[in-house]
Amino acid sequence: MKVPLPLRSKSLKKSRGHPSCSLSLLLLIAGVQFLVIGKPFPSLLMDSRSFFNLAEEEFIPEPHVSCEFNDTRSDYCELAGAIRVRGSTSEVFIVTPRRGTTAGDVVGANATWIAADATSWKMKPYTRKGESRIMNGITEFTLRLASASEAPACDVMHEDVPAVLYSNGGYCGNYYHDFNDNIIPLFITTRHLGREVQLLVTYKQAWWFGKYGEIVDGLTRHEVVDLDADARVHCYRSVTVGLRSHKDLSIDPRRAPNNVSMVDFKRFLMWRYGLPREHAIRTEEGDEERRKPRLLVVTRPSRRRFMNLEEIMAAAEDVGFEVTASDLMTPAKKQGDETVKDDSGQARMAEASATVNAFDAMLAVHGSGLTNLVFLPMNAVVMQVVPLGRMEGLAMDEYGVPPRDMNMRYLQYNITAEESTLSELYPRSHPVFMDPGPIHKQSWSLVDEIYLGKQDVRLDIARFRPVLEKALKLLR
């Protein structure tokens, strides 16, 4: 029985059949072989096709493998040659010209991430490498060195496009982690390919690709493959397993392909969402009355709320800002006298990005709402209010460094015990106030429960006012 020839995919979202040998050449070979050995003509045509297919398939280039297993955030391997991916068994086959090839033959005997005599290794393609609780739920892929006869046959051949394989699981669904663990790593890993890349995704979540469709379409013009639902063997010349990740909500240009930076990422978002403002307003001293900078106060429906929001907004207006408060997650469009809501994630992203881009400064309590700072224009000011509980370092890493990497200004306000509603739940002598260290050491879930889950803030306006004044000066 003849095995069907592999489908060849040579253009975006389309495939075409295997090219057949020219009829005249087949007839010539058929006539010669029939005269010599008396081979029946119909079977000869089949054998001739098999001959040409075999000759084509027999050429297997020497593979090239480059892996990074020493990074604290993620593991990734860049594979080139004849690479076959089978999602149904979570395997990637690095096809070699001969049997018995080992890691030492492919990457050299000095490789520290795998034994030189190994013929396979395992990877979890997700960017929270150090968090075992999350990584336990990430699908593990086995990368195997195999000869052509040992590897599964190709069902689809993608000769003109490389692939990137990663997991869409983990913290997916948390707004901060969507950008930090997926979108920015995807940008780092694929942007230099100019949309000529195919994404191979395990734990692919359709709603996620709908919500962030504008971003995904800006990184690839090829169909995204759901590895968990596709039993076919996909074959490529180049595959990257895992995503590059550098730091929280940011990029290290020195380590990124083509030295892309967070400024490049910001401009990418402007392109994808059609955002008009690249730079924030620049005011002159005494000119604030005529051209007031706009301040967006990001509110939260629960946990870490501003309990005296009206006082905060009044103080900001008194300093010289035009102030608006929004949670950015409740879409609403006016149509006549009625409010029309569009609940699609993609619509919410388009509306949120446009809203944020119209402001010159942002104020928010530590939380995922601050992720929207990526849509602010350059030179804008970000003010983060840090709740009680020794959260200053975490707050700086997650939302303090990124604005500076995007040519924005950053101010951090650390509240006192008097400004925390935890003072209404615990006596001032309680370890929650006196010594948060042991709580952090005990478990992150306890930190999350107490300092992130039970706490709201009531800012001391007199103490906070200088932060607003400084923000205004930074816009001059």
C-alpha positions in Angstrom: 0.0 0.0 0.0 1.3 3.4 -0.9 1.7 6.0 1.8 0.1 9.4 0.8 2.7 12.0 -0.1 3.1 14.8 2.4 1.2 18.0 1.9 3.5 21.0 1.2 2.7 24.4 2.6 4.4 27.2 0.8 2.3 30.3 1.5 0.3 31.8 4.3 -2.7 29.8 5.5 -2.6 27.7 2.3 -1.2 24.4 1.2 -0.4 22.9 -2.2 0.1 19.3 -3.3 3.4 17.6 -3.8 4.9 18.5 -7.3 4.8 15.6 -9.7 7.5 14.7 -12.2 7.0 15.9 -15.7 4.9 13.4 -17.8 7.5 13.3 -20.7 10.3 12.3 -18.3 8.2 9.6 -16.8 7.3 8.2 -20.2 10.9 8.2 -21.2 12.0 6.3 -18.1 9.0 4.0 -18.5 9.9 3.1 -22.1 13.6 2.4 -21.3 12.9 0.3 -18.2 10.1 -1.7 -20.0 12.5 -2.6 -22.8 15.2 -3.7 -20.4 13.3 -5.5 -17.7 9.7 -5.7 -19.0 8.3 -3.8 -16.0 4.5 -3.2 -16.5 3.8 0.4 -17.4 1.3 1.3 -14.6 3.4 0.0 -11.8 6.5 1.7 -13.3 4.8 5.1 -13.1 4.2 4.5 -9.4 7.8 3.3 -8.9 9.1 6.3 -10.8 7.2 8.7 -8.5 8.5 6.8 -5.5 12.0 7.0 -6.9 11.9 10.8 -7.2 10.2 11.2 -3.9 12.8 9.0 -2.2 15.7 10.9 -3.8 14.2 14.1 -2.6 13.6 12.8 0.9 17.0 11.1 1.3 18.8 14.4 1.5 18.9 15.3 5.2 21.2 18.3 6.1 23.4 18.3 9.2 21.3 19.8 12.0 22.2 22.9 13.9 21.1 23.1 17.6 21.6 26.1 19.9 20.0 26.1 23.3 19.8 28.3 26.4 19.1 26.5 29.6 21.0 28.8 32.0 18.5 31.7 31.9 16.5 32.1 35.0 13.2 32.9 33.2 12.9 30.5 30.4 14.6 27.7 28.3 14.6 27.8 24.6 16.3 25.9 21.7 16.8 27.1 18.2 16.8 24.1 15.8 17.7 24.2 12.1 17.8 21.4 9.5 15.0 18.9 9.0 12.7 19.4 12.0 9.5 17.4 12.5 6.9 18.3 15.1 4.3 15.9 16.4 1.9 17.6 18.8 -0.1 14.5 19.6 2.9 13.0 21.4 4.6 16.3 22.4 7.7 15.5 20.4 10.1 17.4 18.2 12.4 15.3 16.0 15.7 16.7 14.9 16.4 14.5 11.9 20.0 13.6 11.3 21.8 12.1 8.2 22.8 9.0 10.1 21.7 6.8 13.0 23.4 7.1 16.4 23.9 10.9 16.4 24.2 12.3 19.9 24.0 15.8 21.4 27.8 15.9 21.5 27.8 15.5 17.7 25.3 18.3 17.2 26.2 21.0 19.8 29.7 19.9 20.8 31.2 18.1 23.8 31.3 21.3 25.9 27.6 21.8 26.1 26.6 22.1 29.7 22.8 21.8 29.4 22.8 18.1 28.3 25.0 15.1 28.4 27.2 14.7 25.3 25.9 11.1 24.7 22.3 12.0 25.0 19.9 11.5 22.1 17.0 13.4 23.6 16.1 16.0 26.2 12.9 17.5 27.6 11.6 21.1 27.7 8.6 23.0 29.0 8.1 26.0 26.7 6.8 28.6 29.1 8.4 31.7 30.6 7.9 31.1 34.3 10.8 28.6 34.6 11.4 29.1 38.3 7.8 28.7 39.5 7.3 24.9 40.0 3.6 25.3 40.9 2.9 26.8 37.5 5.4 24.8 35.5 3.9 21.5 36.8 0.9 22.2 34.6 2.9 23.0 31.4 3.1 20.3 28.8 6.6 18.9 28.5 8.1 18.4 25.0 10.7 15.8 24.2 13.3 16.8 21.6 14.8 13.8 19.9 17.8 13.2 17.6 16.6 10.7 15.0 17.5 9.4 11.6 14.9 9.8 8.7 13.8 6.2 9.2 13.3 6.7 12.9 11.4 9.9 12.8 7.7 10.0 11.8 6.9 10.8 8.1 5.9 14.4 7.3 2.2 15.1 6.8 2.7 18.8 6.1 5.9 20.3 4.9 6.5 24.1 5.6 9.5 24.8 3.4 9.3 28.6 3.4 8.5 29.5 7.0 10.1 28.9 10.4 8.1 28.0 13.5 8.1 29.0 17.1 6.6 26.4 19.6 5.4 27.6 23.1 2.7 27.1 25.7 -0.4 29.4 26.0 -1.1 28.0 29.5 0.2 29.0 32.9 -1.0 32.4 34.1 -2.8 33.0 30.9 -5.9 35.2 31.5 -4.2 37.6 34.0 -3.7 40.8 32.1 -0.2 41.4 33.4 1.0 37.9 32.7 -0.6 38.0 29.2 1.9 40.7 28.3 4.8 39.6 30.6 4.7 35.8 29.9 3.4 35.7 26.4 3.1 38.9 24.3 6.5 40.5 25.1 8.4 37.2 24.8 6.6 36.5 21.5 7.7 39.9 20.3 11.3 39.3 21.3 11.4 35.9 19.7 9.6 36.6 16.4 9.7 40.3 15.6 12.9 40.0 13.5 11.2 37.5 11.2 8.8 40.1 9.8 5.6 38.1 10.2 7.1 35.1 8.3 6.8 32.7 11.2 4.2 30.1 12.2 3.2 29.7 15.9 2.9 26.2 17.2 0.9 26.4 20.4 0.1 23.9 23.1 -2.8 24.7 25.4 -4.0 27.2 22.8 -7.0 29.2 24.1 -9.2 30.6 21.4 -10.5 33.5 23.5 -6.9 34.7 24.1 -6.0 34.7 20.4 -9.3 36.6 19.8 -8.6 39.2 22.5 -5.1 39.8 21.3 -5.7 39.3 17.7 -4.3 42.6 16.6 -1.0 41.8 18.3 -0.8 38.2 17.1 -1.5 39.3 13.5 1.2 41.8 13.7 3.7 39.1 14.5 2.6 36.4 12.1 0.6 36.2 8.9 0.4 32.4 9.0 -2.2 30.3 10.6 -1.6 29.4 14.3 -1.4 25.7 14.8 -3.1 24.1 17.8 -0.7 21.3 18.7 -3.2 19.6 21.1 -5.9 19.3 18.4 -3.7 18.6 15.3 -2.5 15.0 15.0 -0.4 15.7 11.8 3.4 15.8 11.7 4.5 19.3 10.7 7.9 19.6 9.1 10.1 22.7 9.0 13.6 23.9 8.2 13.8 25.9 11.4 12.0 25.7 14.7 12.4 27.6 18.0 11.1 25.7 21.1 10.3 28.1 23.9 10.3 31.9 24.1 13.0 34.4 25.0 12.2 36.3 28.2 14.5 38.9 29.7 12.8 40.8 32.6 9.5 41.8 34.0 7.4 43.6 31.4 10.5 44.7 29.5 13.3 43.8 27.1 17.1 43.8 27.2 18.0 45.0 23.7 21.5 43.5 24.2 20.1 40.0 24.3 17.3 40.4 21.7 17.4 39.6 18.0 18.1 42.8 16.0 18.4 44.5 19.4 14.7 45.3 19.6 13.8 47.3 22.7 10.7 48.3 24.6 10.5 51.5 22.6 10.2 49.3 19.5 7.5 47.3 21.3 5.6 50.5 22.1 5.8 51.6 18.5 4.6 48.2 17.4 1.5 48.6 19.6 0.9 52.0 18.2 0.9 50.5 14.7 -1.3 47.6 15.6 -3.9 49.7 17.4 -3.7 52.8 15.3 -2.6 55.0 18.3 -2.0 58.6 17.3 0.1 60.0 20.1 3.8 59.0 20.3 4.8 61.7 22.8 3.0 63.2 25.8 2.2 66.9 26.2 5.0 69.3 27.0 3.8 72.3 29.0 5.5 75.6 29.9 5.5 76.9 33.4 2.4 79.1 33.9 0.8 77.6 30.8 -1.1 74.8 32.6 -4.4 76.7 32.6 -4.4 76.8 28.8 -3.0 73.3 28.1 -3.7 71.1 31.1 -2.0 67.7 31.0 -4.4 64.8 31.3 -4.2 62.3 34.2 -5.8 58.9 34.1 -6.6 57.4 37.5 -6.9 53.6 37.0 -9.6 52.3 39.4 -10.2 48.7 40.6 -13.6 47.1 41.3 -12.2 45.3 44.4 -9.0 44.8 46.3 -6.4 47.6 46.4 -9.1 50.3 45.7 -8.7 54.0 46.2 -11.1 54.6 49.1 -10.9 58.4 48.8 -10.9 58.6 45.0 -12.8 61.9 44.9 -10.3 63.6 47.2 -7.4 62.3 45.1 -9.0 63.6 41.9 -9.7 67.0 43.4 -6.1 67.3 44.6 -4.8 66.4 41.1 -7.1 69.0 39.5 -6.0 71.6 42.0 -2.4 70.9 41.1 -3.1 71.4 37.4 -4.3 68.1 35.8 -7.4 67.4 33.9 -8.4 64.2 35.6 -10.4 61.1 34.5 -11.0 57.9 36.5 -11.6 54.5 34.7 -11.1 50.8 35.3 -10.4 50.4 31.5 -12.1 47.0 31.6 -15.8 48.2 31.2 -16.3 49.1 27.6 -19.0 51.6 26.8 -19.9 53.4 23.6 -22.5 56.2 23.3 -25.1 55.7 20.6 -27.8 58.3 20.9 -29.0 58.2 24.5 -28.1 54.6 25.0 -24.9 53.0 26.2 -23.9 50.1 23.9 -21.5 47.6 25.3 -19.2 45.4 23.2 -18.0 42.5 25.4 -15.5 41.0 22.9 -12.0 41.0 24.2 -10.6 42.5 21.0 -13.0 45.4 21.2 -12.0 46.0 24.9 -8.3 46.0 24.0 -8.9 48.5 21.1 -10.9 50.8 23.4 -8.5 50.6 26.4 -5.5 51.2 24.2 -7.1 54.3 22.6 -8.2 55.6 26.0 -4.8 55.3 27.6 -3.0 56.8 24.7 -5.0 60.0 25.1 -3.4 60.7 28.5 -0.1 62.2 29.7 0.1 60.6 33.1 -1.3 57.5 34.9 -2.0 56.9 38.6 -2.8 53.4 39.9 -2.4 51.1 42.9 0.0 48.2 42.3 -1.9 45.6 40.1 -2.5 44.4 36.6 -4.2 47.7 35.6 -0.8 49.3 35.5 0.0 47.0 32.5 -1.9 49.5 30.4 1.1 51.8 30.7 2.4 50.2 27.5 -0.2 52.3 25.6 0.9 55.7 27.1 2.8 58.0 24.8 6.5 58.4 25.4 7.5 61.1 28.0 4.3 60.3 29.9 4.5 59.9 33.7 3.5 56.7 35.6 2.7 57.0 39.3 2.4 53.7 41.2 0.9 53.5 44.7 2.5 50.6 46.6 0.4 49.0 49.3 1.7 47.9 52.7 3.6 44.6 53.1 7.2 45.0 51.9 6.0 45.2 48.3 8.4 48.0 47.2 10.9 45.8 45.4 8.2 43.8 43.5 6.4 46.9 42.5 9.6 48.5 41.2 10.5 45.3 39.1 7.1 44.9 37.6 6.0 48.5 37.0 8.9 50.7 37.8 11.6 49.6 35.4 9.4 49.2 32.3 8.3 52.9 32.0 12.0 53.9 32.0 12.7 51.4 29.3 9.9 53.0 27.2 11.2 56.5 27.6 8.7 57.5 30.2 9.0 58.9 33.7 8.2 56.9 36.9 7.2 58.0 40.4 6.6 55.5 43.3 4.5 56.3 46.4 4.8 53.8 49.3 1.9 54.1 51.6 2.1 54.2 55.4 0.1 52.0 57.8 -2.3 54.8 58.4 -3.1 54.8 54.7 -3.9 51.1 54.6 -7.3 49.6 55.4 -5.4 46.7 57.1 -5.2 49.1 60.1 -9.0 48.4 60.4 -8.4 44.6 60.5 -5.3 44.2 62.6 -3.8 45.9 65.7 -0.7 48.1 64.9 1.4 45.6 66.9 0.5 42.7 64.6 3.3 41.1 62.5 1.3 42.2 59.4 2.6 45.7 60.2 5.7 45.1 62.3 7.5 42.3 60.3 6.1 41.2 56.9 9.3 39.2 56.2 8.2 35.9 57.8 4.9 36.1 56.0 6.7 36.4 52.7 9.0 33.5 53.6 6.0 31.3 54.6 4.2 31.4 51.3 3.3 33.7 48.4 -0.3 32.7 48.8 -0.4 34.2 52.3 1.1 37.4 50.9 -1.5 37.5 48.2 -4.3 36.8 50.7 -3.3 39.6 53.1 -1.4 42.3 51.4 -3.0 42.0 47.9 -6.4 40.5 48.8 -7.5 42.3 51.9 -6.0 45.8 51.5 -7.4 49.0 50.1 -5.7 52.4 50.3 -6.8 55.8 51.6 -4.2 58.3 50.6 -3.0 61.0 52.9 -3.6 63.9 50.5 -1.1 66.3 52.2 1.6 63.6 51.9 0.7 62.6 48.4 0.3 66.1 46.9 4.1 66.5 46.3 4.0 63.4 44.0 1.4 65.0 41.9 3.3 68.3 41.7 6.5 66.5 40.7 4.6 64.6 38.0 3.4 67.9 36.6 6.9 69.3 36.5 8.2 66.2 34.7 5.8 67.1 31.8 7.5 70.4 31.3 
